[in-house]
Every structure is written in structure tokens, then in C-alpha cells.
Amino acid sequence: MQWIIRDVPLGANIQKVRMKSGLTQEELVTQMQNHGSSMSRSTLANIEAGTRNIKACDLKIMKKILKVDYDDFFKD
């Protein structure tokens, strides 16, 4: 599996976008699972904390649910 190189605060940006949308971690993960993701709430928490990377397929699902552009995740 290939990972995205951490050169931007991806996890913090994901958290900001999620919170702006008004979703809890549990609510976002539930919606992601309904779209085929196997992500758990603890995995999302670790991603947002910057201690774990995110799969590209999960980022794609997250983008669709949160109705944002990829640029929103990759801001410096």
C-alpha cells in the first residue's frame, strides 16, 4: 500500500472540514461505512491527530460526503 507523504497538515485539515460540516467523528465514519469504507472512529481520530495516514479511497469517500474539493484537505 502506498501512503501520502505528510508535507501538509492533512489530519488537521480533515478535522476542520468535518467540524465545519457539523459532523462528529462517529457520524462521518458511519456515513463512510455506508459508502464502502472500513474506517473506524479510532482510525479517523488517529488520522486527524496526524499519527496515521489515510487511504486514498477513504479520502475520496470523505470528499464526497463532506462535499468539498481536495484542495480543502491539502491547505498549508
C-alpha positions as CSV (number, residue, x, y, z in Angstrom):
1,M,0.0,0.0,0.0
2,Q,1.3,3.5,-0.9
3,W,0.9,6.3,1.5
4,I,0.5,10.1,1.0
5,I,3.6,11.9,2.1
6,R,2.9,14.3,5.0
7,D,4.0,17.7,3.8
8,V,0.7,19.5,4.7
9,P,-1.4,19.2,7.9
10,L,-3.8,16.8,6.3
11,G,-5.2,15.4,9.5
12,A,-5.9,18.8,11.0
13,N,-7.5,19.9,7.7
14,I,-9.7,16.9,7.7
15,Q,-10.8,17.7,11.2
16,K,-11.6,21.3,10.3
17,V,-13.6,20.3,7.3
18,R,-15.5,17.7,9.3
19,M,-16.3,20.1,12.2
20,K,-17.3,22.8,9.7
21,S,-19.8,20.4,8.3
22,G,-21.2,19.8,11.8
23,L,-20.4,16.0,11.9
24,T,-18.9,14.1,14.7
25,Q,-16.2,11.6,14.1
26,E,-18.8,8.8,14.6
27,E,-21.3,10.3,12.2
28,L,-18.7,10.8,9.5
29,V,-17.4,7.2,9.9
30,T,-20.9,5.8,9.8
31,Q,-21.6,7.6,6.5
32,M,-18.2,6.5,5.1
33,Q,-19.0,2.9,6.1
34,N,-22.3,3.2,4.2
35,H,-20.2,4.1,1.1
36,G,-18.0,1.0,1.5
37,S,-15.2,2.2,3.8
38,S,-14.0,0.0,6.6
39,M,-12.7,3.0,8.6
40,S,-13.3,3.0,12.3
41,R,-13.8,6.1,14.6
42,S,-10.5,5.4,16.3
43,T,-8.8,5.3,12.9
44,L,-10.3,8.7,12.0
45,A,-9.2,10.1,15.3
46,N,-5.6,9.0,14.6
47,I,-5.7,10.5,11.1
48,E,-7.0,13.8,12.5
49,A,-4.2,13.7,15.2
50,G,-1.6,13.2,12.5
51,T,-0.4,9.8,13.8
52,R,-1.9,7.8,10.9
53,N,-2.2,8.2,7.2
54,I,-5.4,7.9,5.2
55,K,-6.1,5.6,2.3
56,A,-6.8,7.4,-1.0
57,C,-10.1,5.6,-1.4
58,D,-11.2,6.8,2.1
59,L,-10.2,10.4,1.2
60,K,-12.3,10.1,-2.0
61,I,-15.3,8.9,0.0
62,M,-14.8,11.6,2.6
63,K,-14.6,14.3,-0.1
64,K,-18.0,13.1,-1.5
65,I,-19.7,13.0,1.9
66,L,-18.4,16.4,3.0
67,K,-19.0,18.0,-0.4
68,V,-15.6,19.7,-0.6
69,D,-12.7,19.9,-3.1
70,Y,-9.5,18.1,-2.5
71,D,-7.9,21.5,-2.0
72,D,-9.8,21.8,1.3
73,F,-7.8,18.8,2.6
74,F,-4.4,20.0,1.3
75,K,-4.2,23.6,2.5
76,D,-0.9,24.6,4.2
